[in-house]
Amino acid sequence: LSKVTTTRADELRLLQKLSVMQALVNAISSSIPFVMTLATLGTYSAVAQQPLTLQVVFPAIALFNILRAPVADLPNAVTSLLTARLSLRRLQDFMLLDELPPRPVLPKVDSQDGVAVRLR
């Protein structure tokens, strides 16, 4: 019973670490569009040596909002591509295996009592 309790405590510690990591990743993922917009507009302002005007800011924000969904889907696309590549490699390895010899087929036995195979 003590081994089960120890294992469960270890599992709970790992689950807590996982929850903290997931919260951190979610917080970073949620803040990336805002930080990206802020950094881009700040860089534009510094490089162009001009103040930001509404004619620059609003279209930039609109474009970043359009790009938000594709950028968010990029990790899923990479994961899907890697999974597909692995699946194709496994299929290729399977298809390139040598042929197995055919299984011996038991002859069909006609019998009066309906038994096709009899063990002796």
Secondary structure as UniProt FT lines:
FT   HELIX           2..48
FT   HELIX           54..95
//
